[in-house]
Amino acid sequence: MIQVAGLYKSYGATRAVDGVSFDVAVGETFGLLGPNGAGKTTTSHLLVGVLEPDAGEIRINGACDPTRPNVRRQVGLAPQSLAVYPELTAQENLDFFGHVYGVSGALLRERVASALELVRLTEHRNRSVSSFSGGMQRRLNLACALIHDPPVLLLDEPTVGVDPQSRNHIFDNIEALKSKKTTILYTTHYMEEAQRLCDRVAIMDRGRILAMDTVAGLLEKHGNPSAQRVAPNLETVFLGLTGHGLRD
């Protein structure tokens, strides 16, 4: 469903994406795992045609130009920076993005209802988004990416800055989409998210993919034996309780 070969993108002397290649099969959830600045977001933006690569090839469902409207309609993007309008209601946001993707009439009403139900915002559909919590806005961001029922979904750090309850809601949403065989590219810097959600993971840093396999395969090849350590400092307690993965 997604094929990326020899992808490069530079900003001046900084090479943000440095020869990245990977394939994502139909219905697979594929993770890009790495710290901030690894090139994950740039890769996502290249995949949807927001940025133009310096070199390399991208294919979405066999089509090689992600800037073409018929290709973009196959992809939903929930970006790290919220792409919702706070002055509008949840319903109005979904109506707007539906019309952008050419969905209207009874089909749009059905899609809006389905998206709101998935992200558990039905009872808040007529509230201004400016009154939403950060977690609710993240969930609406996901709903907007799904309004045209795309077969491919790109999720760029979808849990950044949300509370634990909203984070679990987002995980539930993603697992529901996985059960429907949606093809998902999931970028994150939290190891436990990749382990829970992804069928395969590519570890990315400084624009390059360092390793790629299933979680079990990565642990077998690169992991150390499990160990427990008790240390009387707050940082260790915080990391243990919150489950933070890669440090920025």
N, C-alpha and C positions, 0 to 999 in steps of 0.2 A: 504493500500500500504506500509506504514512504521509502524512497531510495535516495541516498545522499552519497556522492562520490567525489572525493578530492576537493572539498569545499574550503575556500580561502576568503578571508575578509580582513582588511587592514584599515586602521585609522592613523594616517601618517606613518610613523615608525613603529607603531604598536600593531602587532598581528593578533587580532581578536579571535579569529578562527583560522586554524593552521593545519590544513589538510585533513579535515574531518570526513569520515566515511562511515555509514551505517545503513542498515535496512530495518524496517519495521513491518512485520507481517500483518495481514488483515486480522483484526481482533486482538492484537497484542498490545500490552501496556509496556512501553519502553521508557526507561528513566535515563536522564542526563543528570548525573550527580557530581557536584563540585562546589568549591567555595565561590563567593562573589568575585566577579572578574574572570571566571574560568572560560567565558564565551558561550554560556548556555543561552542567555537571552538573545545574543546576536544570532546564534544558530536558529532560534525560533523565528526571529524576524526575517531571516533569509528564506525560511521555509514558506512563509506566507507572502513573500514578495514586497515586504515593507522596505527591505534593503536589497541591493543588487550585489551578488558575489563578485569578487575579483576574478575568481576562477572556480571551476567545479560544476557539477551537475546535480540538479534536484528534480525528482520525479514524484508526483502525487497521483497515485492510481494510474500510472502510465503516462501522465501528461507532464511535459518538461518545463513549462513556463508558469510559475505560481502567480504571476501578475495578471494572468488572463481571468476574466470574471467567471468563466465556467469552471476553472480550477479552484478559485477562491471559494466558490459556493460549496465545495466539498470539504472545506476546512473551517473549524471553529477555533477561535483564539481567545483564551482568557489571559490577558497580559498581566504582568506583575503590577504595573501601574493601572489602577482601576479605570475601566473604560465605561463608566456609567455617568449619567447626568443627574447631579444631586438635586436640581430644581424640579425634576420630573418625578412622577410616582414610579413605582416598580412596573405597573401595567404600562405606563407611557413609554418607559425605556424599552420594554420588550416589543411594544408595537412599533417603535421607531426602528429598532434593529431588524425586526421582521421585514418591514418595508424596504430597508436597505438591501436585504437579500432577496427581494422579490416575492415575499410571502404576504398574502392578503386574504381578506374575506374570512370565510368559515375555517379555512385551514390555519390562518394566523390565530384565530380565537382558540382553536384546539391546541396549537403549539404553545401559546401563552399559558393556558391552563395547565398543560403537561409540564412545562418548565418550572412554573411556580410551585406545583405540587412536588416535583423532584427535589427542589432546594428548600422546601418547607417555608415558603413565603406567601402562600395563598391568602392567608388572613391579613397580610400586610400589603396587598396588591395596590391599594389606593392611598398608601402613605407616601409622602415625599421621601425620596432617598436620603435627603439631608438629615432626616431624623433617624436613620438606620445606624445601628452599631457597625463597627468595622467588619465584624464577622458576617453580618447580614449583607453588607455591600459586597463582600467577597463572593457570597453565594449568589447574589444577583448578577455579578460579573460572569459567573459560570453559566447562569441561565441565559444571559444574552448571547454567549458563545454557542449555545445549543438551539437557539430559536429556529434555525433553518434546518435542523435535524441532520447535521453533517456526519459523514462516515469517519472523518478524521478530526481529532480534538487535540489542540496544543495547550497545555496548562503550564504557565510560567510562574513558578513559585506561588501556587494558589493559596498557601496557608500563611504567607508572610503577615505578621502583625495581628493575627487573630487569637482570640481566647481559646482555651482548650475545648469548650463545648462546641464552638463554631468549627473548630478544626475537625472534630469528630464528625460533625454534620457533613463537612466537605468530603471526608474520607468515605462516608456512607454514599454520598452522591457519586463519587468516582467508582466505587465498587458496584453500584447499580448500573453504571454505564458499561463497566467491564462485562457484566453479566449479559448485556445486550450486544456484545462483540464490537463495541466501538473501538477503533484504533486510536490509542492515546500516546502522545509524547509528553512526558511529565518531567519538568526540570525542578530540581530541589537541591538544597545543601544540607538537608536532614537525612541522615543515613536510615533512620527507622522508617521514614516515609517510603523511601525507595524499597526497603525490604518488605514492607507490608503490601505495597500496591503494585510493584513492577514485576513483570515476567522476566525481563532482562534489564541490565543496567550497564551504562557506559560511564566510567569514571573520567571526568574531564578536568583539566587544569591548564591554564595559560594557552587556551585555544586548541589543545590537543587531547585526543582520547588516549588515556594511559592504559586502560584495561576495559574489556567488555565481555560479559557473560551473564548467566543467571546468578542470582545472589548466592546460591549454594556453590556454584562453580567458582565465583570470586573468593568466597571464604576458603574453599579447599586449596586454591592456588596461591592466595596472597595473605590469608588470615593467620593469626597466631593462636595458640591454644587459649581457651577461655580462662580468665582469672578474675578474682575479686580482690579489691584493695580498699581498705578503710583508711581515710585520711581526714584529720580534724580541721578541714577548711571549708568555707562556705561555697567556694567555686565547685569543689567536687560534689557537694550535696546538691547544688543547683543543677549541674549537668546530669547527675543521676536522676533527679526528680523530673526534670523537664524533657529528658531524652534528646537534648541537642546533639547534633552529629558533627559535621565538619565545622571547625572554627573558621571565622572569616579572617 
